[in-house]
Amino acid sequence: MSKKQPSVISYRIVWSREEALEHIKKESGKHFDPEVVKVFLQEIV
């Protein structure tokens, strides 16, 4: 029985909180539901 090699996973650079929030705002109405974004931002920010 041979040993399995661990998977190699490449990760992206982590976004700051501000970058993530700006991305969510920018994509509101395109990728994200505007009402969900509105509630999310009210609860998170």
DSSP file (Angstrom, degrees, kcal/mol; ACC not computed):
  #  RESIDUE AA STRUCTURE BP1 BP2  ACC     N-H-->O    O-->H-N    N-H-->O    O-->H-N    TCO  KAPPA ALPHA  PHI   PSI    X-CA   Y-CA   Z-CA
    1    1 A M              0   0    0      0, 0.0     2,-0.2     0, 0.0     0, 0.0   0.000 360.0 360.0 360.0 126.1    0.0    0.0    0.0
    2    2 A S        -     0   0    0      1,-0.1     2,-0.2     0, 0.0     0, 0.0  -0.585 360.0-107.6 -91.2 152.7    1.5    3.3   -1.0
    3    3 A K        -     0   0    0     -2,-0.2     2,-0.4     1,-0.1    -1,-0.1  -0.545  32.0-123.9 -75.4 140.6    1.3    6.5    1.0
    4    4 A K        -     0   0    0     -2,-0.2    -1,-0.1     1,-0.0     3,-0.0  -0.687  21.4-129.2 -83.7 137.6   -1.0    9.2   -0.4
    5    5 A Q        -     0   0    0     -2,-0.4     3,-0.1     1,-0.1    -1,-0.0  -0.657  29.6-105.7 -83.9 141.5    0.6   12.5   -1.1
    6    6 A P        -     0   0    0      0, 0.0    -1,-0.1     0, 0.0     2,-0.1  -0.343  40.6-101.1 -65.1 148.3   -1.2   15.6    0.4
    7    7 A S        -     0   0    0      1,-0.1     2,-0.7    -3,-0.0    -3,-0.0  -0.384  27.9-129.9 -66.8 145.8   -3.0   17.8   -2.1
    8    8 A V        -     0   0    0     -3,-0.1     2,-0.5    -2,-0.1    -1,-0.1  -0.898  28.9-174.0 -99.7 117.8   -1.4   21.0   -3.1
    9    9 A I        -     0   0    0     -2,-0.7     2,-0.5     2,-0.0    -2,-0.0  -0.946  13.5-149.5-116.0 127.6   -3.8   23.8   -2.7
   10   10 A S        -     0   0    0     -2,-0.5     2,-0.3     0, 0.0    -2,-0.0  -0.833  15.3-158.4 -97.0 133.3   -3.0   27.3   -3.9
   11   11 A Y        -     0   0    0     -2,-0.5     2,-0.1     1,-0.0     3,-0.1  -0.801  13.3-122.7-108.9 149.6   -4.6   30.1   -1.9
   12   12 A R        -     0   0    0     -2,-0.3     2,-0.2     1,-0.1     3,-0.0  -0.430  42.9 -84.4 -81.3 163.8   -5.3   33.6   -3.0
   13   13 A I        -     0   0    0     -2,-0.1     2,-0.2     1,-0.1    -1,-0.1  -0.489  53.1-108.6 -66.7 136.9   -3.9   36.6   -1.1
   14   14 A V        -     0   0    0     -2,-0.2     2,-0.2    -3,-0.1    -1,-0.1  -0.480  29.8-133.3 -71.6 134.4   -6.3   37.4    1.8
   15   15 A W        -     0   0    0     -2,-0.2    -1,-0.1     1,-0.1     2,-0.1  -0.578  19.9-115.3 -83.5 150.1   -8.3   40.6    1.3
   16   16 A S     >  -     0   0    0     -2,-0.2     4,-2.4     1,-0.1     5,-0.2  -0.332  32.7-103.9 -72.8 167.0   -8.5   43.2    4.1
   17   17 A R  H  > S+     0   0    0      1,-0.2     4,-2.5     2,-0.2     5,-0.2   0.915 123.5  50.8 -57.7 -43.7  -11.9   43.8    5.7
   18   18 A E  H  > S+     0   0    0      1,-0.2     4,-2.4     2,-0.2    -1,-0.2   0.907 109.6  49.4 -63.8 -42.4  -12.2   47.0    3.8
   19   19 A E  H  > S+     0   0    0      2,-0.2     4,-2.1     1,-0.2    -1,-0.2   0.905 111.8  49.0 -63.3 -41.3  -11.3   45.4    0.5
   20   20 A A  H  X S+     0   0    0     -4,-2.4     4,-2.3     2,-0.2    -2,-0.2   0.922 112.0  48.0 -64.7 -44.1  -13.9   42.7    1.0
   21   21 A L  H  X S+     0   0    0     -4,-2.5     4,-2.4     1,-0.2    -2,-0.2   0.897 111.1  50.8 -65.2 -39.6  -16.6   45.2    2.0
   22   22 A E  H  X S+     0   0    0     -4,-2.4     4,-2.7     2,-0.2    -1,-0.2   0.894 109.8  50.9 -63.5 -39.6  -15.9   47.3   -1.1
   23   23 A H  H  X S+     0   0    0     -4,-2.1     4,-2.1     2,-0.2    -2,-0.2   0.921 110.2  49.0 -63.5 -43.9  -16.1   44.3   -3.3
   24   24 A I  H  X S+     0   0    0     -4,-2.3     4,-0.5     2,-0.2    -2,-0.2   0.924 113.3  46.9 -62.4 -44.5  -19.4   43.3   -1.9
   25   25 A K  H >< S+     0   0    0     -4,-2.4     3,-0.9     1,-0.2    -2,-0.2   0.921 112.1  50.7 -62.2 -44.1  -20.8   46.9   -2.4
   26   26 A K  H 3< S+     0   0    0     -4,-2.7    -1,-0.2     1,-0.2    -2,-0.2   0.854 113.1  45.3 -63.0 -36.3  -19.4   47.0   -5.9
   27   27 A E  H >X>S+     0   0    0     -4,-2.1     4,-2.1    -5,-0.2     3,-2.1   0.443  81.7 124.3 -90.3  -0.1  -21.0   43.7   -6.8
   28   28 A S  B <<5S+a   32   0A   0     -3,-0.9     5,-0.2    -4,-0.5    -3,-0.0  -0.435  82.8  15.0 -61.5 127.2  -24.4   44.6   -5.2
   29   29 A G  T 345S+     0   0    0      3,-3.3    -1,-0.3    -2,-0.2     4,-0.1   0.245 129.3  56.9  89.5 -13.1  -27.1   44.2   -7.9
   30   30 A K  T <45S-     0   0    0     -3,-2.1    -2,-0.2     2,-0.2    -3,-0.1   0.752 129.4  -2.7-108.5 -66.5  -24.7   42.2  -10.1
   31   31 A H  T  <5S+     0   0    0     -4,-2.1     2,-0.4    -7,-0.1    -3,-0.2   0.738 130.4  50.4-100.2 -30.2  -23.4   39.2   -8.2
   32   32 A F  B   <S-a   28   0A   0     -5,-2.1    -3,-3.3    -8,-0.2    -2,-0.2  -0.875  90.3-106.1-115.0 144.7  -25.1   39.8   -4.9
   33   33 A D     >  -     0   0    0     -2,-0.4     4,-2.5    -5,-0.2     3,-0.3  -0.517  27.8-138.1 -65.3 124.6  -28.8   40.6   -4.1
   34   34 A P  H  > S+     0   0    0      0, 0.0     4,-2.4     0, 0.0    -1,-0.1   0.844 101.5  51.8 -57.5 -37.0  -28.9   44.3   -3.2
   35   35 A E  H  > S+     0   0    0      2,-0.2     4,-2.1     1,-0.2     5,-0.2   0.890 110.4  48.2 -68.4 -38.2  -31.4   43.7   -0.3
   36   36 A V  H  > S+     0   0    0     -3,-0.3     4,-2.9     2,-0.2    -1,-0.2   0.913 111.9  49.9 -66.7 -42.0  -29.1   41.0    1.2
   37   37 A V  H  X S+     0   0    0     -4,-2.5     4,-2.9     2,-0.2     5,-0.2   0.915 108.9  52.9 -61.5 -43.3  -26.1   43.3    0.9
   38   38 A K  H  X S+     0   0    0     -4,-2.4     4,-1.9    -5,-0.2    -2,-0.2   0.938 114.0  41.1 -58.4 -49.3  -28.0   46.1    2.6
   39   39 A V  H  X S+     0   0    0     -4,-2.1     4,-2.1     2,-0.2     5,-0.2   0.908 114.3  53.0 -66.6 -42.3  -28.9   43.9    5.6
   40   40 A F  H  X S+     0   0    0     -4,-2.9     4,-2.6     1,-0.2     5,-0.3   0.932 110.6  46.4 -58.4 -47.5  -25.4   42.4    5.7
   41   41 A L  H  X S+     0   0    0     -4,-2.9     4,-2.3     1,-0.2    -1,-0.2   0.864 110.5  53.2 -66.0 -35.8  -23.7   45.8    5.7
   42   42 A Q  H  < S+     0   0    0     -4,-1.9    -1,-0.2    -5,-0.2    -2,-0.2   0.881 116.0  39.8 -65.0 -37.3  -26.1   47.1    8.4
   43   43 A E  H  < S+     0   0    0     -4,-2.1    -2,-0.2    -5,-0.1    -1,-0.2   0.833 123.2  38.3 -81.9 -33.3  -25.3   44.1   10.6
   44   44 A I  H  <        0   0    0     -4,-2.6    -3,-0.2    -5,-0.2    -2,-0.2   0.885 360.0 360.0 -85.9 -42.5  -21.5   43.9    9.9
   45   45 A V     <        0   0    0     -4,-2.3    -1,-0.2    -5,-0.3    -3,-0.1   0.457 360.0 360.0 -88.7 360.0  -20.5   47.5    9.8
